[in-house]
Amino acid sequence: MDVKEAIEKRRAYRSFEPIEITDEMLKELGTAAQLTASCFNNQPWRFVFVRSKEQLLKMREVFSKGNSWAYEDSLIIAVFGKKEKDCNIQEREYYLFDIGMAASAMILRATEMGLVAHPIAGYSPEKAKEILGIPADNMLITLINVGKKSDKINPVLNEKQAEQEKERPPRRKLGEIYSIDTFSAELDK
């Protein structure tokens, strides 16, 4: 699979079936992040891979109600970092960009490995940091729920979520996400 195909196949499915997460899989995902570019090669990203049944059960406490589908995941990747570990150029806290690139590399590598890697925003950062022992001065940016796509629609999904399992949700038109040479009013939509 090439990068273009991984980008096209990547989907944030919510219907998982169990899969064994091996040390080799974790190494593959970690290496994808490790090789990502960063400002002055600072590599501000940090991750906790949660795969034991006990820790996965504890992490269910941090999900918002709308993310109960994630109870079927086989791995949670906590993505975090500190702005002091990367470039801070005037108002730009570059660590967020660098960590986002590393997370994206892991998501694409997971896709290439036949996995679903679904980042979420609906969780309690404070509870998750407490459970995982992440120091308070780190920003927990996202949790990525990883599993194998199930052909059966997870019964906890609402109607909209179930429809999204069948077909990719619509994307913005290209003219709404980029312009050439100058800003276009279409970008403000």
Backbone as a printed PyTorch tensor [residue, N CA C, xyz], in Angstrom:
tensor([[[  0.8430,  -1.1740,   0.0000],
         [  0.0000,   0.0000,   0.0000],
         [  0.8900,   1.2400,   0.0000]],

        [[  0.5990,   2.1820,  -0.8960],
         [  1.3570,   3.4290,  -0.8940],
         [  0.6370,   4.4680,  -0.0260]],

        [[  1.2410,   5.6260,   0.1470],
         [  0.6870,   6.6500,   1.0280],
         [ -0.6950,   7.0890,   0.5420]],

        [[ -0.8460,   7.2970,  -0.7480],
         [ -2.1320,   7.7380,  -1.3030],
         [ -3.2340,   6.7340,  -0.9550]],

        [[ -2.9440,   5.4620,  -1.1170],
         [ -3.9350,   4.4360,  -0.8060],
         [ -4.2620,   4.4140,   0.6990]],

        [[ -3.2450,   4.5780,   1.5420],
         [ -3.4860,   4.6090,   2.9930],
         [ -4.3620,   5.8020,   3.3660]],

        [[ -4.1240,   6.9540,   2.7390],
         [ -4.9440,   8.1400,   3.0030],
         [ -6.3890,   7.8770,   2.5850]],

        [[ -6.5620,   7.2550,   1.4180],
         [ -7.9070,   6.9770,   0.9120],
         [ -8.6350,   5.9160,   1.7430]],

        [[ -7.9070,   4.9310,   2.2590],
         [ -8.5310,   3.8460,   3.0350],
         [ -8.7630,   4.2120,   4.4920]],

        [[ -8.0450,   5.2050,   5.0000],
         [ -8.1740,   5.5800,   6.4040],
         [ -9.5910,   6.0670,   6.6640]],

        [[-10.2120,   5.4630,   7.6600],
         [-11.5660,   5.8430,   8.0610],
         [-11.6550,   5.7440,   9.5820]],

        [[-12.5090,   6.5650,  10.1550],
         [-12.7140,   6.5570,  11.6030],
         [-13.9170,   5.6680,  11.9390]],

        [[-13.7880,   4.3890,  11.6380],
         [-14.8650,   3.4400,  11.9490],
         [-15.0660,   3.3490,  13.4560]],

        [[-16.2900,   2.9480,  13.8430],
         [-16.6310,   2.7950,  15.2610],
         [-17.0350,   1.3680,  15.6090]],

        [[-17.0610,   0.4990,  14.6380],
         [-17.4330,  -0.9000,  14.8830],
         [-16.1670,  -1.7440,  14.8420]],

        [[-15.7470,  -2.1930,  16.0200],
         [-14.5050,  -2.9530,  16.1520],
         [-14.7920,  -4.4010,  16.5260]],

        [[-13.8400,  -5.2530,  16.1840],
         [-13.8040,  -6.6060,  16.7360],
         [-12.4270,  -6.7690,  17.3640]],

        [[-12.3130,  -7.6190,  18.3490],
         [-11.0380,  -7.7570,  19.0720],
         [ -9.9010,  -8.2280,  18.1600]],

        [[ -8.7160,  -7.7480,  18.4780],
         [ -7.4990,  -8.1810,  17.7950],
         [ -6.3720,  -8.1640,  18.8190]],

        [[ -5.4610,  -9.1070,  18.7080],
         [ -4.3070,  -9.1090,  19.6060],
         [ -3.3320,  -8.0290,  19.1590]],

        [[ -2.9500,  -7.1770,  20.0770],
         [ -1.9840,  -6.1170,  19.8060],
         [ -0.6210,  -6.6170,  20.2940]],

        [[  0.2740,  -6.8600,  19.3590],
         [  1.5810,  -7.4310,  19.6840],
         [  2.6180,  -6.3270,  19.9220]],

        [[  3.7370,  -6.7150,  20.5290],
         [  4.8450,  -5.7810,  20.7130],
         [  5.3390,  -5.2760,  19.3600]],

        [[  5.3510,  -6.1410,  18.3560],
         [  5.8000,  -5.7370,  17.0180],
         [  4.8850,  -4.6630,  16.4340]],

        [[  3.5900,  -4.7830,  16.6430],
         [  2.6460,  -3.7630,  16.1610],
         [  2.9180,  -2.4230,  16.8350]],

        [[  3.1490,  -2.4560,  18.1420],
         [  3.4430,  -1.2240,  18.8700],
         [  4.7340,  -0.5940,  18.3580]],

        [[  5.7220,  -1.4310,  18.0930],
         [  6.9940,  -0.9280,  17.5560],
         [  6.7820,  -0.2680,  16.1990]],

        [[  5.9560,  -0.8760,  15.3460],
         [  5.6650,  -0.3030,  14.0280],
         [  5.0070,   1.0740,  14.1670]],

        [[  4.0210,   1.1720,  15.0620],
         [  3.3310,   2.4410,  15.2640],
         [  4.2720,   3.4890,  15.8620]],

        [[  5.0610,   3.0860,  16.8400],
         [  6.0220,   4.0020,  17.4490],
         [  7.0630,   4.4910,  16.4610]],

        [[  7.5210,   3.6060,  15.5990],
         [  8.5250,   3.9800,  14.6000],
         [  7.9510,   4.9820,  13.6000]],

        [[  6.6900,   4.8080,  13.2280],
         [  6.0560,   5.7590,  12.3070],
         [  6.0850,   7.1640,  12.9020]],

        [[  5.7960,   7.2760,  14.1970],
         [  5.8440,   8.5850,  14.8590],
         [  7.2870,   9.0650,  14.9910]],

        [[  8.1690,   8.1750,  15.3780],
         [  9.5750,   8.5170,  15.6090],
         [ 10.2200,   9.1610,  14.3850]],

        [[  9.8480,   8.7130,  13.2030],
         [ 10.4700,   9.1930,  11.9640],
         [  9.8460,  10.4710,  11.4200]],

        [[  8.8240,  10.9740,  12.0910],
         [  8.1340,  12.1830,  11.6350],
         [  9.0180,  13.4120,  11.8190]],

        [[  8.8770,  14.3680,  10.9100],
         [  9.6190,  15.6300,  10.9980],
         [  9.1320,  16.4300,  12.1990]],

        [[ 10.0210,  17.2520,  12.7570],
         [  9.6260,  18.1710,  13.8280],
         [ 10.5590,  19.3750,  13.8130]],

        [[ 10.0970,  20.4580,  14.4100],
         [ 10.8620,  21.6940,  14.4680],
         [ 12.1940,  21.4540,  15.1820]],

        [[ 13.2920,  21.7480,  14.5090],
         [ 14.6450,  21.5400,  15.0360],
         [ 14.8590,  20.1230,  15.5600]],

        [[ 14.0740,  19.1530,  15.0340],
         [ 14.1690,  17.7510,  15.4390],
         [ 13.9290,  17.5710,  16.9420]],

        [[ 13.0720,  18.4040,  17.5110],
         [ 12.7960,  18.3330,  18.9560],
         [ 11.9630,  17.1250,  19.3660]],

        [[ 11.1610,  16.5970,  18.4400],
         [ 10.3480,  15.4050,  18.6980],
         [  9.5730,  15.5280,  20.0230]],

        [[  8.6330,  16.4680,  20.1050],
         [  7.9420,  16.7130,  21.3710],
         [  6.8610,  15.7010,  21.7220]],

        [[  6.5520,  14.7920,  20.8380],
         [  5.4580,  13.8460,  21.0610],
         [  5.8200,  12.7880,  22.0870]],

        [[  4.8010,  12.3980,  22.8300],
         [  4.9020,  11.2960,  23.7720],
         [  3.6010,  10.5050,  23.6760]],

        [[  3.6880,   9.2110,  23.9210],
         [  2.5260,   8.3320,  23.7930],
         [  2.5210,   7.3190,  24.9220]],

        [[  1.3470,   6.9480,  25.3550],
         [  1.1740,   5.7740,  26.2090],
         [  0.2880,   4.8340,  25.4090]],

        [[  0.7940,   3.6250,  25.1560],
         [  0.0160,   2.5830,  24.4850],
         [ -0.6920,   1.7670,  25.5680]],

        [[ -2.0030,   1.7830,  25.5660],
         [ -2.7970,   1.0650,  26.5620],
         [ -3.3670,  -0.1770,  25.8890]],

        [[ -2.9010,  -1.3630,  26.3270],
         [ -3.4070,  -2.5790,  25.6920],
         [ -3.8480,  -3.6610,  26.6760]],

        [[ -3.4580,  -3.5680,  27.9450],
         [ -3.8880,  -4.6100,  28.8840],
         [ -5.3850,  -4.4600,  29.1250]],

        [[ -6.0470,  -5.5860,  29.3140],
         [ -7.4960,  -5.5750,  29.5430],
         [ -7.8460,  -4.7210,  30.7630]],

        [[ -7.0150,  -4.7820,  31.8120],
         [ -7.2770,  -4.0310,  33.0280],
         [ -7.2460,  -2.5200,  32.7680]],

        [[ -6.2090,  -2.0680,  32.0580],
         [ -6.1030,  -0.6320,  31.7840],
         [ -7.1700,  -0.1750,  30.7890]],

        [[ -7.4820,  -1.0120,  29.7960],
         [ -8.5570,  -0.6540,  28.8540],
         [ -9.8740,  -0.4790,  29.5950]],

        [[-10.1500,  -1.3600,  30.5660],
         [-11.3740,  -1.2300,  31.3680],
         [-11.3790,   0.0750,  32.1680]],

        [[-10.2430,   0.4130,  32.7750],
         [-10.1540,   1.6580,  33.5400],
         [-10.3770,   2.8660,  32.6330]],

        [[ -9.8540,   2.8060,  31.4170],
         [ -9.9580,   3.9390,  30.4980],
         [-11.3970,   4.1680,  30.0300]],

        [[-12.2590,   3.1840,  30.1490],
         [-13.6740,   3.3870,  29.7820],
         [-14.3000,   4.4980,  30.6100]],

        [[-13.7790,   4.6880,  31.8250],
         [-14.3010,   5.7290,  32.7180],
         [-14.0940,   7.1350,  32.1580]],

        [[-13.1390,   7.3080,  31.2560],
         [-12.8050,   8.6530,  30.7800],
         [-13.6130,   9.0680,  29.5560]],

        [[-14.2430,   8.1200,  28.8630],
         [-14.9650,   8.4270,  27.6270],
         [-16.2700,   9.1550,  27.9030]],

        [[-16.5990,  10.0980,  27.0290],
         [-17.9230,  10.7160,  27.1100],
         [-18.9580,   9.6940,  26.6300]],

        [[-20.2060,   9.9400,  26.9480],
         [-21.2850,   8.9930,  26.6400],
         [-21.3140,   8.6230,  25.1530]],

        [[-21.0870,   9.5840,  24.2800],
         [-21.1330,   9.3360,  22.8470],
         [-20.0200,   8.4490,  22.3150]],

        [[-19.0410,   8.1490,  23.1640],
         [-17.9280,   7.3010,  22.7270],
         [-17.9590,   5.9130,  23.3550]],

        [[-19.1450,   5.4460,  23.7460],
         [-19.2400,   4.1070,  24.3360],
         [-18.8960,   3.0150,  23.3230]],

        [[-18.9370,   3.3270,  22.0340],
         [-18.5010,   2.3830,  21.0040],
         [-17.0470,   1.9820,  21.2140]],

        [[-16.2610,   2.8600,  21.8260],
         [-14.8260,   2.6140,  21.9970],
         [-14.5350,   1.5320,  23.0280]],

        [[-15.5680,   1.0340,  23.7200],
         [-15.3640,  -0.0520,  24.6750],
         [-14.8690,  -1.3230,  23.9880]],

        [[-15.0150,  -1.3860,  22.6770],
         [-14.5960,  -2.5710,  21.9290],
         [-13.1850,  -2.4550,  21.3690]],

        [[-12.4650,  -1.3650,  21.6720],
         [-11.1280,  -1.2040,  21.1170],
         [-10.1460,  -2.2010,  21.7300]],

        [[ -9.0560,  -2.4230,  21.0310],
         [ -8.0110,  -3.3380,  21.5100],
         [ -6.7790,  -2.5820,  21.9840]],

        [[ -6.7360,  -1.2900,  21.6700],
         [ -5.5950,  -0.4450,  22.0240],
         [ -6.0840,   0.9930,  22.0950]],

        [[ -5.5750,   1.7200,  23.0640],
         [ -5.7790,   3.1690,  23.1230],
         [ -4.3960,   3.7980,  23.1280]],

        [[ -4.2240,   4.7800,  22.2680],
         [ -2.9640,   5.5250,  22.2510],
         [ -3.2430,   6.9080,  22.8260]],

        [[ -2.6510,   7.2070,  23.9720],
         [ -2.7440,   8.5380,  24.5500],
         [ -1.6440,   9.3810,  23.9120]],

        [[ -2.0320,  10.4940,  23.3210],
         [ -1.1100,  11.3690,  22.5800],
         [ -0.9650,  12.6630,  23.3750]],

        [[  0.2580,  12.9700,  23.7960],
         [  0.4570,  14.1330,  24.6620],
         [  1.8360,  14.7390,  24.4850]],

        [[  2.0340,  15.9110,  25.0840],
         [  3.3250,  16.5810,  25.0450],
         [  3.2690,  17.9000,  25.7950]],

        [[  4.4400,  18.5700,  25.8260],
         [  4.5730,  19.8640,  26.4960],
         [  5.0880,  20.8840,  25.4940]],

        [[  4.5270,  22.0890,  25.5440],
         [  4.9660,  23.1080,  24.6040],
         [  6.4370,  23.4700,  24.8100]],

        [[  6.9530,  23.3290,  26.0320],
         [  8.3530,  23.6660,  26.3170],
         [  9.3310,  22.7110,  25.6290]],

        [[  8.8470,  21.5820,  25.1400],
         [  9.7190,  20.5930,  24.5010],
         [  9.8830,  20.8490,  23.0050]],

        [[  9.3220,  21.9610,  22.5080],
         [  9.3990,  22.2300,  21.0690],
         [  9.5540,  23.7290,  20.8370]],

        [[  9.5610,  24.1160,  19.5740],
         [  9.7160,  25.5180,  19.1900],
         [  8.4950,  26.3260,  19.6330]],

        [[  8.7500,  27.4700,  20.2180],
         [  7.7110,  28.4410,  20.5240],
         [  8.1490,  29.7400,  19.8670]],

        [[  7.5380,  30.0460,  18.7460],
         [  7.9350,  31.1940,  17.9470],
         [  6.8130,  32.2180,  18.0360]],

        [[  7.0520,  33.2550,  18.8120],
         [  6.0270,  34.2580,  19.1310],
         [  4.7860,  33.5460,  19.6550]],

        [[  3.6420,  33.7170,  19.0290],
         [  2.4120,  33.0990,  19.5440],
         [  2.2300,  31.6540,  19.0960]],

        [[  3.1170,  31.1590,  18.2380],
         [  2.9430,  29.8080,  17.7000],
         [  3.5200,  28.7630,  18.6470]],

        [[  2.6580,  27.9060,  19.1350],
         [  3.0620,  26.7710,  19.9580],
         [  3.1760,  25.5720,  19.0140]],

        [[  4.3560,  25.4190,  18.4470],
         [  4.5680,  24.5040,  17.3360],
         [  4.3960,  23.0370,  17.7160]],

        [[  4.4960,  22.7330,  18.9950],
         [  4.4110,  21.3380,  19.4180],
         [  3.0960,  20.6910,  19.0010]],

        [[  2.0260,  21.4770,  18.9430],
         [  0.7320,  20.9220,  18.5420],
         [  0.7760,  20.4200,  17.1020]],

        [[  1.4360,  21.1640,  16.2320],
         [  1.5880,  20.7450,  14.8370],
         [  2.4660,  19.5060,  14.7390]],

        [[  3.6010,  19.5440,  15.4080],
         [  4.5350,  18.4120,  15.3410],
         [  3.8980,  17.1320,  15.8930]],

        [[  3.1960,  17.2430,  17.0030],
         [  2.5450,  16.0660,  17.5910],
         [  1.4330,  15.5810,  16.6770]],

        [[  0.7070,  16.4990,  16.0520],
         [ -0.3350,  16.1190,  15.1050],
         [  0.2270,  15.3530,  13.9190]],

        [[  1.3850,  15.7890,  13.4240],
         [  2.0100,  15.0570,  12.3140],
         [  2.4100,  13.6480,  12.7390]],

        [[  2.9530,  13.5100,  13.9400],
         [  3.3640,  12.1900,  14.4310],
         [  2.1510,  11.2830,  14.6100]],

        [[  1.0620,  11.8310,  15.1470],
         [ -0.1680,  11.0390,  15.3100],
         [ -0.7090,  10.6190,  13.9470]],

        [[ -0.6720,  11.5160,  12.9890],
         [ -1.1440,  11.1920,  11.6430],
         [ -0.3060,  10.0770,  11.0200]],

        [[  0.9960,  10.1170,  11.2210],
         [  1.8630,   9.0510,  10.6950],
         [  1.4800,   7.7060,  11.3160]],

        [[  1.1860,   7.7020,  12.6240],
         [  0.7710,   6.4550,  13.2760],
         [ -0.5700,   5.9760,  12.7370]],

        [[ -1.4890,   6.8870,  12.5240],
         [ -2.8100,   6.5200,  12.0050],
         [ -2.6880,   5.9140,  10.6140]],

        [[ -1.8580,   6.5160,   9.7650],
         [ -1.6740,   5.9650,   8.4150],
         [ -0.9660,   4.6160,   8.4610]],

        [[ -0.0040,   4.4680,   9.3550],
         [  0.6760,   3.1640,   9.4890],
         [ -0.3060,   2.1170,   9.9960]],

        [[ -1.1590,   2.4760,  10.9240],
         [ -2.1820,   1.5480,  11.4170],
         [ -3.0990,   1.1220,  10.2710]],

        [[ -3.4920,   2.0650,   9.4370],
         [ -4.3320,   1.7550,   8.2760],
         [ -3.6250,   0.7640,   7.3710]],

        [[ -2.3580,   1.0060,   7.1190],
         [ -1.5600,   0.1030,   6.2750],
         [ -1.4790,  -1.2980,   6.8850]],

        [[ -1.5230,  -1.3760,   8.2130],
         [ -1.4490,  -2.6570,   8.9150],
         [ -2.8180,  -3.3440,   8.9990]],

        [[ -3.8340,  -2.7320,   8.3920],
         [ -5.1660,  -3.3340,   8.4030],
         [ -5.9740,  -3.0100,   9.6510]],

        [[ -5.5840,  -1.9810,  10.3750],
         [ -6.2610,  -1.5750,  11.6000],
         [ -7.0560,  -0.2960,  11.3750]],

        [[ -7.9570,  -0.0250,  12.2960],
         [ -8.6590,   1.2530,  12.3530],
         [ -8.0440,   2.0200,  13.5150]],

        [[ -7.6860,   3.2690,  13.2960],
         [ -7.1600,   4.1350,  14.3520],
         [ -8.0210,   5.3880,  14.3630]],

        [[ -8.8920,   5.4890,  15.3640],
         [ -9.9120,   6.5330,  15.4300],
         [ -9.5960,   7.5000,  16.5720]],

        [[ -9.1000,   8.7150,  16.2510],
         [ -8.8380,   9.6970,  17.3060],
         [-10.1480,  10.2910,  17.8170]],

        [[-10.1950,  10.5580,  19.1260],
         [-11.4120,  11.1270,  19.7130],
         [-11.0820,  12.3650,  20.5410]],

        [[-12.0960,  13.2050,  20.6890],
         [-11.9920,  14.3910,  21.5420],
         [-12.8800,  14.2520,  22.7740]],

        [[-13.8270,  13.3090,  22.7490],
         [-14.7910,  13.1600,  23.8350],
         [-14.2870,  12.2730,  24.9580]],

        [[-13.5590,  12.8700,  25.8660],
         [-13.0260,  12.1520,  27.0280],
         [-12.6080,  13.1810,  28.0650]],

        [[-12.3650,  12.7310,  29.2850],
         [-11.8760,  13.6020,  30.3570],
         [-10.3470,  13.5330,  30.3940]],

        [[ -9.6670,  14.6060,  29.9620],
         [ -8.2000,  14.5870,  30.0040],
         [ -7.6490,  14.3860,  31.4140]],

        [[ -8.2950,  14.9970,  32.3920],
         [ -7.8020,  14.8930,  33.7640],
         [ -7.8630,  13.4520,  34.2620]],

        [[ -9.0000,  12.7800,  34.0510],
         [ -9.1420,  11.3880,  34.4850],
         [ -8.1570,  10.4910,  33.7450]],

        [[ -8.0260,  10.6950,  32.4280],
         [ -7.1180,   9.8570,  31.6260],
         [ -5.6780,  10.0270,  32.1000]],

        [[ -5.2650,  11.2760,  32.3400],
         [ -3.9010,  11.5150,  32.8100],
         [ -3.6680,  10.8520,  34.1640]],

        [[ -4.6720,  10.9060,  35.0200],
         [ -4.5540,  10.2760,  36.3400],
         [ -4.3980,   8.7610,  36.2050]],

        [[ -5.2470,   8.1250,  35.4110],
         [ -5.1910,   6.6750,  35.2280],
         [ -3.8590,   6.2450,  34.6300]],

        [[ -3.3490,   7.0330,  33.6730],
         [ -2.1310,   6.6540,  32.9500],
         [ -0.8580,   7.1730,  33.6000]],

        [[ -0.9790,   8.0000,  34.6320],
         [  0.2050,   8.5350,  35.3040],
         [  0.9270,   9.6020,  34.4990]],

        [[  0.2180,  10.2730,  33.6020],
         [  0.8230,  11.3380,  32.7940],
         [  0.9000,  12.6000,  33.6600]],

        [[  2.0880,  13.1980,  33.7760],
         [  2.2230,  14.3960,  34.6170],
         [  1.2730,  15.5180,  34.1980]],

        [[  0.8140,  16.2810,  35.1750],
         [ -0.1790,  17.3320,  34.9700],
         [  0.2800,  18.4160,  33.9980]],

        [[  1.5990,  18.6460,  33.8910],
         [  2.0790,  19.7250,  33.0200],
         [  2.1310,  19.3380,  31.5390]],

        [[  1.6320,  18.1620,  31.1880],
         [  1.5250,  17.7360,  29.7940],
         [  0.1090,  17.9780,  29.2960]],

        [[ -0.0340,  18.3060,  28.0140],
         [ -1.3550,  18.4140,  27.4140],
         [ -1.6740,  17.0840,  26.7450]],

        [[ -2.7740,  16.4780,  27.1690],
         [ -3.2670,  15.2640,  26.5250],
         [ -4.1130,  15.7350,  25.3450]],

        [[ -3.5910,  15.5470,  24.1500],
         [ -4.1900,  16.1310,  22.9530],
         [ -5.3200,  15.2760,  22.4030]],

        [[ -5.1310,  13.9690,  22.3750],
         [ -6.1770,  13.0720,  21.8910],
         [ -5.9320,  11.6700,  22.4090]],

        [[ -6.9800,  10.8770,  22.3270],
         [ -6.8670,   9.4310,  22.5050],
         [ -7.1930,   8.8220,  21.1600]],

        [[ -6.3790,   7.8730,  20.7270],
         [ -6.6370,   7.1820,  19.4680],
         [ -7.0610,   5.7640,  19.8030]],

        [[ -8.2830,   5.4220,  19.4440],
         [ -8.8180,   4.0820,  19.6920],
         [ -8.4950,   3.2100,  18.4900]],

        [[ -7.8890,   2.0630,  18.7530],
         [ -7.4100,   1.1920,  17.6860],
         [ -8.0540,  -0.1810,  17.8100]],

        [[ -8.4340,  -0.7160,  16.6820],
         [ -8.9950,  -2.0590,  16.6360],
         [ -9.0720,  -2.5460,  15.2050]],

        [[ -9.6970,  -3.6710,  15.0390],
         [ -9.9280,  -4.2280,  13.7140],
         [-11.3740,  -3.9270,  13.3480]],

        [[-11.6050,  -3.4800,  12.1260],
         [-12.9560,  -3.1480,  11.6820],
         [-13.8230,  -4.4010,  11.6920]],

        [[-15.0150,  -4.2390,  12.2640],
         [-15.9990,  -5.3200,  12.2620],
         [-16.9730,  -5.1020,  11.1220]],

        [[-17.4140,  -6.1830,  10.5040],
         [-18.4430,  -6.0770,   9.4680],
         [-19.8180,  -5.8450,  10.0780]],

        [[-19.9530,  -6.1160,  11.3800],
         [-21.2250,  -5.9040,  12.0700],
         [-21.2270,  -4.5020,  12.6710]],

        [[-22.3120,  -3.7780,  12.4630],
         [-22.4500,  -2.4370,  13.0270],
         [-22.6180,  -2.5530,  14.5390]],

        [[-21.8130,  -1.8140,  15.2760],
         [-21.8820,  -1.8090,  16.7280],
         [-23.2700,  -1.3090,  17.1480]],

        [[-24.0070,  -2.0790,  17.9540],
         [-25.3780,  -1.7020,  18.3140],
         [-25.4900,  -0.4360,  19.1720]],

        [[-24.4020,   0.0400,  19.7640],
         [-24.4880,   1.2550,  20.5730],
         [-24.4570,   2.5250,  19.7220]],

        [[-24.1870,   2.3940,  18.4220],
         [-24.1070,   3.5720,  17.5600],
         [-25.4830,   4.1760,  17.3340]],

        [[-25.5180,   5.5140,  17.2710],
         [-26.7720,   6.1590,  16.9090],
         [-26.9510,   6.0540,  15.3880]],

        [[-28.0760,   6.5100,  14.8900],
         [-28.4010,   6.3470,  13.4680],
         [-27.3650,   6.9970,  12.5530]],

        [[-26.9520,   8.2150,  12.8850],
         [-25.9460,   8.9250,  12.0710],
         [-24.6130,   8.1720,  12.0720]],

        [[-24.1790,   7.7320,  13.2470],
         [-22.9150,   6.9940,  13.3400],
         [-22.9890,   5.6940,  12.5510]],

        [[-24.1190,   5.0010,  12.6190],
         [-24.2820,   3.7440,  11.8730],
         [-24.2020,   3.9950,  10.3730]],

        [[-24.7900,   5.0860,   9.9010],
         [-24.7130,   5.4320,   8.4720],
         [-23.2760,   5.7180,   8.0590]],

        [[-22.5210,   6.3750,   8.9330],
         [-21.1290,   6.7020,   8.6260],
         [-20.2400,   5.4590,   8.5470]],

        [[-20.6750,   4.3660,   9.1550],
         [-19.9290,   3.1130,   9.0420],
         [-20.0140,   2.5670,   7.6160]],

        [[-21.1170,   2.8510,   6.9440],
         [-21.3750,   2.2970,   5.6120],
         [-20.7250,   3.1220,   4.5020]],

        [[-20.6900,   4.4330,   4.6950],
         [-20.1820,   5.3140,   3.6430],
         [-19.4380,   6.4820,   4.2680]],

        [[-18.3410,   6.8650,   3.6490],
         [-17.5450,   7.9830,   4.1710],
         [-18.4040,   9.2460,   4.2170]],

        [[-18.3870,   9.9400,   5.3440],
         [-19.1200,  11.2030,   5.4130],
         [-18.5940,  12.1830,   4.3490]],

        [[-19.4400,  13.0900,   3.8860],
         [-18.9920,  14.0300,   2.8490],
         [-17.8300,  14.8880,   3.3300]],

        [[-16.9760,  15.2370,   2.4100],
         [-15.8150,  16.0770,   2.6970],
         [-16.0620,  17.4590,   2.0820]],

        [[-15.3860,  18.4600,   2.5960],
         [-15.4770,  19.7970,   2.0070],
         [-14.9370,  19.7600,   0.5750]],

        [[-15.4610,  20.6430,  -0.2610],
         [-14.9500,  20.7810,  -1.6250],
         [-13.5340,  21.3530,  -1.5560]],

        [[-12.7010,  21.0000,  -2.5130],
         [-11.3150,  21.4720,  -2.5140],
         [-11.2350,  22.9920,  -2.4870]],

        [[-12.1210,  23.6620,  -3.1990],
         [-12.1310,  25.1230,  -3.2150],
         [-12.4500,  25.7480,  -1.8640]],

        [[-12.9600,  24.9460,  -0.9270],
         [-13.2500,  25.4330,   0.4190],
         [-12.0980,  25.1800,   1.3910]],

        [[-11.0800,  24.4300,   0.9410],
         [ -9.9630,  24.1580,   1.8560],
         [ -8.6330,  24.7460,   1.3970]],

        [[ -8.5380,  25.1330,   0.1080],
         [ -7.3190,  25.8280,  -0.3110],
         [ -7.6270,  26.8120,  -1.4260]],

        [[ -6.7960,  27.8620,  -1.5000],
         [ -6.8480,  28.8120,  -2.6050],
         [ -5.4240,  28.9620,  -3.1240]],

        [[ -5.2870,  29.6380,  -4.2220],
         [ -3.9680,  29.7950,  -4.8440],
         [ -3.5770,  31.2740,  -4.8350]],

        [[ -2.4280,  31.5570,  -4.3490],
         [ -1.7700,  32.8630,  -4.3220],
         [ -2.3260,  33.8570,  -3.2850]],

        [[ -3.6330,  33.8870,  -3.0630],
         [ -4.2030,  34.7780,  -2.0480],
         [ -5.3870,  34.0910,  -1.3780]],

        [[ -5.7960,  34.6540,  -0.2650],
         [ -6.9430,  34.1370,   0.4840],
         [ -8.2070,  34.2810,  -0.3590]],

        [[ -9.0490,  33.2730,  -0.3080],
         [-10.3220,  33.3000,  -0.9920],
         [-11.4380,  33.2700,   0.0490]],

        [[-12.5240,  33.9820,  -0.2150],
         [-13.6640,  34.0060,   0.7010],
         [-14.2540,  32.6140,   0.8660]],

        [[-14.0600,  31.7300,  -0.0970],
         [-14.5430,  30.3490,   0.0030],
         [-13.9240,  29.6200,   1.1930]],

        [[-12.7390,  30.0580,   1.6110],
         [-12.0680,  29.4190,   2.7530],
         [-12.7480,  29.7330,   4.0770]],

        [[-13.5970,  30.7460,   4.0920],
         [-14.2990,  31.1430,   5.3130],
         [-15.6050,  30.4020,   5.5240]],

        [[-15.9440,  29.5230,   4.6110],
         [-17.2200,  28.7750,   4.7280],
         [-17.1780,  27.8120,   5.8820]]])
